[in-house]
Amino acid sequence: MSRCGAERRFSHTEDITTLVSLSRPRRHYNPADLDDEELVLRAKSELIHTTTAYEELMRRYQRTLFNVCVRYLGNERDADDVCQEVMLKVLHGLKQFEGKAKFKTWLYSITYNECITQYRKEKRKRRLLDALSLDPQEEAQEQELQPQASKGLNSLLVHVNPIDREILVLRFVAELEFQEIADIMHMGLSATKMRYKRALEKLRNQIDSPFI
């Protein structure tokens, strides 16, 4: 083989090696330096053998995620259960996440659906207790033991229906835009804003009430 041919062959091999190395995810990186979109791409290529990018995504949102669940469900026990379920769904669903919406919007969409499921489960449980004429003494004791900090916004949110409550929580706790909230709740933008305004008015009336 001529020297020129050998050089061309070697050059071609070098090109392939370079392309392969570029296509592989870098093993060493600081996940805190990446934005959500970059972390999602990393997580898709890493999971399920490596969870570095996934863990950083969860770390960024875990506090707000928990606060959203607490505000919606009214207690930390159910909120913790829902958070665990949400994180599992994200872990197993990231590879199918298409990126048409922001990761944050997708995450809170899962959270909203899980909160609805948990809320309905608790509602059925309470109906069963009522039907059996049982006094849910343990639950009453748990409510008495809740810290004073659980009052305030939580005590006001009980005065609005679940849909309006979720709109307020996603707006104030998750700090989402109205369009993101509308997408999560499968509502029109104008309808979302209208329900938000009415819910705020109801809360203001409760705050002004002398009986609170």
N, C-alpha and C positions, 0 to 999 in steps of 0.2 A: 504494500500500500504506500502511495506517495505521501511525503510529509504534509503536503497541502491538504490531502484528503483526511489524514489523521487529525490535523488541526481543526478541520471543519466538523469532524465527528466529535472531537473533544468539546468544541464550542457548543454543539447541539446538546450534548450531555449536560454541560454546565447550565444551559438555559432551562432544561427540564428540572434539574436539581433546585435551581433558584425558584421556579414556579411552585414546586412542591413545598419548599420551605416557607414560601409566602402564604400558601393556602392553609398551612397548619396554624392553629391558634397559639399565640405565644404563651408559654407556661408561666413566665415570670412577669407580673405586672401589678400595679397598685390599683385595686378596684375602686378606691375612693377618688381616683383621678378621672374616672370615666363617667359620662352622663348616662341617663337611663337607657337611651337607645343603644349605646355602645355596650352597656352591660347585658342588655337583652340578647344582642348578637353573640356575645361571649358565652352567656348561659346556654344558648341553643347549641353551641358547638361543644360545650363542656359536659352538659348534663347527659347521663345521670351519674357518671363516674366522678366528676369534679363539680363542686357546688360553690366555688369561690364567688363568681359573679352573682349567682342566685342569692347567696347569703348577704351580699352587699345591698341588693335590691330590697330584701326583706328588712335589713337593718335600717335603711333610710325611711321606710314607711311603717315600721311596726308600732311606734308610739301613736301616730295619728290613726292607724288602722284600729288599734285597741280603743282609742277614745271615741271613734265613730261607732264602734259596736256597743260600747257602754252607753253612749247617749241614746242610741236607738233601742237597745234591749232593756236598759234600766238597771242592770246589775253586772258585776265583774265576772261572776262565775260563767254565765252564758256568753259574755263577751269573749272570755278566754277560749271557750270551746269553739266559738265561731272563728276566731283568729287562727286557731290551729287548723281548722278545716280549710280556711281560705289559703293558708300557706301551702298546704298539701295540694290543693287544686292548682295553684300557681306552679308548684314544682312539676306536676305531671302535665300541665297544659302549656308551658312556655314554648315547647317545640312546635305547637300548633298555632301559637300567637302570630298573626299575620302582620301586625304593626300598622293596621289601618287607622287605629286610634293610638293615643299616647298610652304608654304602659300604665301610668297612674289612673287613667280613665278605665282601662281594662281591669285593673286591680280592684277599684271601688265598685265596678259593675259586679264582679264576683262577690265582693263583700255585701253589697246590697241584696243580692239573691240569697245568700246564706243567712243574712239577718231576717229576711222575710220568712225563710223556712223555719228558723229557730222561733220566731215570734208566733207563727201558726202552731208549732209544736207545743209551746207553752200555753197558748190559748186553748188547745184541745185538752191539755192536761188539767187546766183550771175548770173547764166544763165538766170533765170527768169527776173531779173532786166535788163539784156542786151537785152533780147527778147522784153521787153516792152519799151526799149529805155528810161529807167528811170535813173536819176542820183542819185546814193545812197549817197546823201549829208550827211545824219546823220552818216553813217559809215565813211565817209571821215573826218568828224569833230571829231569822236571818235579817229581815228588814229592820228590826229594832237595833241590830248590831251594826248596821251600815253607818259609816262615818258621816259627820255633819257636812263634809265636803261634797257628798253625793247630792245634797240639796242644791238650790239655786237653779241652774239651767235644767237639770234633770227633773226637778219638781214642776218646772214650767212646761216642759215638753210633753208631760202626760195630758195636758189640756188640748193638744192638737192630735189629729188622726195620724195613723202610721205613715201615710204617704207624705203629708206635709212635714211631719217630723223628720223624715229622711231627707227631704229637700233642705231643711234648715241645717241638719247635721252635715250634709255634704258641702253646704255653702260655708258654714262657720267653722266647722272642725276640720274637714278635709280641704277647705279653701279651694274648691273647684269653681270653674267658670259655669255660667248658666247653661251654655251649650253642652258642656261635658255632663252636667247633671241631667239635662234633657235626654242625652244619648243613653246614659246609664239606666234611666227610668222609662225609656221608650215613650217619651212624651214630646209634644211640640215645644219649641222654645218659648212662644208666647204663653202657652198654658203653664209652663214651669214658672215663669216670672209672675204670672197672676196668682198661682197657688202660694208662691213664696211671699208675695205682698200681703195676701190675706192671712197667712199664718203669722206673719210679723204683727199684723194688727191685732190678732187674737192674743198673742203673747203680751203686747203692750196693754191690752185691756186687763189681762190677768195681773200684770205688775201693778197697775193702778187700782186694782180691787183691794178694798180694806180688809177682806177676809183672808188674804194670803199672808 
